[in-house]
Amino acid sequence: MTSELPRCSRGEIWLLDWNPRRGSEHGGFRPGLIIQSDLGNHAEGARTTVVVPLTTQGRTYAFYVPVPKAKDNGLPADSWANATQVFTVDKSRLAKRLGKATSTQMKALAQALQAVLEL
């Protein structure tokens, strides 16, 4: 029997189950920001999405995008989207939808991803 996978959309912030972790990857339950297009997120049979982790240990360089705690994003603390760690994850790792990033934050993250990947 197969359980139904959560439906996620670009820009949403989800609590993810990052276990099991490897090396410098995040572990435990931590928030992540969905960066995959909705064309991929909502495709029939799509079991994966692409995320970047959110961390409360921000850095002051271009690859970390600030995502301050706000009612609309559901974060418990000021956080940063880490564009240096892009993950494709099975949607079964999506434990709970917390909220949504702003369009300004998503634009800043797009620029950070372009810098990381030299696009």
N, C-alpha and C positions, 0 to 999 in steps of 0.2 A: 504494500500500500504506500502511495506517495503522498506526502503532505504538500499543501499548496504553498508556493513561495510568495514572499511579500512583494507587493508592487511598489517600486521606487521610481523617483524622477530626479533628473539633473538638478543640482542645487540643494537637495534635501540633506539634512544631517540625521544620521542614524547611529544608534548604539550598536556596535558590532561585537561579535564574539571572535576575537583575534586568535584564540587558541586553536591548535598548538602554534607557538611562535618559534621562529628560528633566528639565531644571531641577533642582529640589531633591530629586528622587526618588533612592532608593538605586540603586547600580549594582554590577556584578560579582556574585560569588557571596556571598550573605549569608543568615543565618537569618531565617525568618519564622514566625509563629505562626498556625495555622489557626483562624479565628474563626467560620467559617460552620457552620451546624447540619449534623448528619450526614444529615438529611432531604435537604438540598441536595447535600452531598458524595457521597452514595451513590446518588443518583437515576440511573436508567438514562440514559445518553447525556449526563450532565452533564460538560462539558469545563472548567468553571471552578470556582474556590473563592475565598473571601474571606480575606485575610490582613492582619496588621499586621507591619511589619518589626521586627526586634530590632536594637538598637544597643548598642555598648559605651560610647557617649557619653551617659550618663544625665543626666537633668535632675531637679531637685528640685521638680517640681510634679505635680499630680494626673493629668496626661495621660501620664506615663511610669510604667509598672509594673515594679518590679524583678523580674528573673528570674535569680537567682544561679546560677552554674555548679554543676552537680550531675551525678552519674552518670546519673540517670534522664532528664535533658533533653539530654545530649550536647553542651552548649555548651562551647566552648573557653575562655570568659571570662565573668565576670559581665556581665549584659546587662540591657536595659530594653526592654519592649514599648512601642512608640510609637503610642498610640491616636489621634494626630492624622493618621496616614497609613494610611488604610484602602484596600486595593487589591483589586479583583477581578482575578485572574490566571488564565491558562490553565494547566491542570494539567501541561502539558508543561514549564512553568518549574520544577516540583518535581524537584530533582536527587537528593536523598538525605534519607531520614527520619533525624533526629538523636535524637529522643526525645519527651518529653511534658512539658507544664507541669503544675503541681499544681492541684488544685481551688481552693485558696486564691488562687493567681495568676490563675486564670481568673475568679474572682469579682471580684477587684480590677480586672481588665481590663474586665469588664462595667460596673463602676461608672465607670471612666475613659471608656469609650465613651459611656455615658449622659451624662456631663458634656460631652464634646466635641460630641455631637449634640443636646444638650438634650432627651433623651427622658424 
